[in-house]
């Protein structure tokens, strides 16, 4: 990763961790794909009752948010004339 990109990732990761903690979230994860490179980080624990560290391999249930993601992707493809 280029030095400037590494600094930007470090800043984003630090911001996300502060945000998670300020919102009383027990844990979460972020990931970014840019210029063919993937960066990811986990914060906190999986749940309060049975805490396990959140890592980059932690799986989360995402519920019905996939509908929103699918609709957004489809609209972007329509805007680009690809669909």
C-alpha positions as CSV (number, residue, x, y, z in Angstrom):
1,X,0.0,0.0,0.0
2,X,1.3,3.4,-0.9
3,X,2.4,5.6,2.0
4,X,-0.4,8.2,1.5
5,X,-3.0,5.4,1.1
6,X,-1.7,3.7,4.3
7,X,-2.1,7.0,6.2
8,X,-5.6,7.5,4.9
9,X,-6.5,3.9,5.9
10,X,-5.0,4.4,9.4
11,X,-7.0,7.6,9.8
12,X,-10.2,5.9,8.6
13,X,-9.6,2.9,10.9
14,X,-9.0,5.1,13.9
15,X,-12.1,7.2,13.2
16,X,-14.3,4.1,12.8
17,X,-13.0,2.6,16.1
18,X,-13.8,5.9,17.9
19,X,-17.2,6.0,16.3
20,X,-18.0,2.4,17.3
21,X,-17.0,3.1,20.9
22,X,-18.9,6.4,21.1
23,X,-22.1,4.8,20.0
24,X,-22.0,2.1,22.6
25,X,-21.6,-0.6,20.0
26,X,-20.1,-3.8,21.3
27,X,-18.2,-4.3,18.1
28,X,-18.1,-4.0,14.4
29,X,-15.8,-4.2,11.3
30,X,-14.9,-2.1,8.3
31,X,-13.4,-2.9,5.0
32,X,-12.2,-0.9,2.0
33,X,-11.2,-2.0,-1.5
34,X,-9.3,0.6,-3.5
35,X,-6.9,0.2,-6.4
36,X,-7.1,-3.5,-6.2
37,X,-6.0,-3.7,-2.6
38,X,-8.2,-4.7,0.4
39,X,-7.9,-3.3,3.9
40,X,-10.1,-4.4,6.8
41,X,-10.2,-4.1,10.6
42,X,-12.4,-5.4,13.5
43,X,-13.2,-3.6,16.7
44,X,-14.6,-4.7,20.0
45,X,-16.4,-8.0,20.7
46,X,-19.1,-10.0,18.9
47,X,-21.7,-9.6,21.7
48,X,-21.9,-8.7,25.4
49,X,-23.1,-12.0,26.7
50,X,-20.5,-14.2,25.0
51,X,-17.7,-11.8,24.0
52,X,-15.3,-12.9,21.3
53,X,-12.9,-10.4,19.7
54,X,-14.2,-9.1,16.3
55,X,-11.6,-9.9,13.7
56,X,-11.4,-9.5,9.9
57,X,-12.8,-13.1,9.7
58,X,-15.8,-12.5,11.9
59,X,-19.2,-13.1,10.2
60,X,-22.1,-10.9,11.1
61,X,-25.8,-11.4,10.4
62,X,-26.9,-8.6,8.1
63,X,-30.6,-9.1,8.1
64,X,-32.6,-7.5,5.4
65,X,-30.1,-4.8,4.5
66,X,-29.2,-6.8,1.4
67,X,-32.4,-5.4,-0.3
68,X,-31.1,-1.9,0.1
69,X,-27.6,-2.8,-1.2
70,X,-29.1,-4.7,-4.2
71,X,-31.4,-1.8,-5.1
72,X,-28.5,0.7,-4.8
73,X,-26.3,-1.4,-7.1
74,X,-29.1,-1.8,-9.6
75,X,-29.8,2.0,-9.7
76,X,-26.1,2.7,-10.2
77,X,-26.0,0.3,-13.1
78,X,-29.1,1.9,-14.6
79,X,-27.4,5.4,-14.3
80,X,-24.4,4.0,-16.0
81,X,-26.5,2.6,-18.8
82,X,-25.4,-1.0,-18.1
83,X,-28.8,-2.2,-17.1
